[in-house]
Amino acid sequence: MSSSTRDIYFVIGGSGFLGRHIVEALLARGDIVYVFDVVQRYHDVPFFSGDISEGEQVADALRKSGATCIIHTASPAHGLEDPALYWKVNVDGTRAVISAAQAVGVRKLVYTSSAGVVFNGQDLINVDERVPYPAKAMDAYNESKAKAEAMVLEANGVKGLLTVALRPAGIFGPGDRQVMAGLRDVYESNRTHFQVGDNNNLFDWTYVGNVAHAHLLAADKLNLEPPSEELLNHRRNEFSSTA
Ligand code: NAD
């Protein structure tokens, strides 16, 4: 049981790698789930075909589903040479999702952001959410994700909507269509004979099931009062002494 009152979930991008794992995790605990996506890959949950940059499509599907919690995972893949597409989907599309949620009276919005929103090429070690967005983003993808994340967080508490954003780094696991394909492509095109840095570079990876689980926890906890600054500082000190 997720909370005393169960939510009805609306997973945007639910046909994707992470979105599908979130759908499966929700189904496994007996929740009601709808998927909204531009493509349909699965047929075991009710599906709405639509594009988030078309606000009316989102609002219409939200009304029909009766959803109380949106989990928004949709984005074009990283690495495309198409800044306009990133802006259209991630910025305009996320703005449309927020507006539709507020217009329909949805209670919760969980947004899948990215660790890349604070990365500008410099090492980031043991940092947390207090690190500001860089003046210059790494690329159009990260810039659009940062803008979308900021909009989602600013919408928290406005017109009855509660919001939260999560920032996964690299995600791996079954169903991935980007990371392993990219690594295989590098290998097959013989581009492996170079080294970046001193060979001690670190990068965070998280198993997709854990990222999905984090989304469910975030959705569940959105009902609660946020922790006090005192408790947050206590947790940060605990974390930095064990890291
Ligand atoms: P994915 O491409 O597998 O899934 C994204 C889904 O969004 C797809 O099903 C796609 O059809 C859908 N979508 C795209 N544009 C849409 C639109 N305009 N309207 C409706 N649906 C649309 O990607 P993923 O790897 O599962 O990533 C999910 C989220 O996690 C993304 O927001 C991404 O930025 C974020 N993220 C991913 C990684 C990673 O390593 N994969 C790392 C950090 C953050």
Boltz pocket constraint, residues with backbone or C-beta under 6 A from the ligand:
constraints:
  - pocket:
      binder: B
      contacts: [[A, 12], [A, 13], [A, 14], [A, 15], [A, 16], [A, 17], [A, 18], [A, 19], [A, 36], [A, 37], [A, 38], [A, 39], [A, 50], [A, 51], [A, 52], [A, 53], [A, 72], [A, 73], [A, 74], [A, 75], [A, 76], [A, 77], [A, 89], [A, 93], [A, 112], [A, 113], [A, 114], [A, 115], [A, 145], [A, 167], [A, 168], [A, 169], [A, 170], [A, 171], [A, 172], [A, 175], [A, 177], [A, 178]]
      max_distance: 6.0
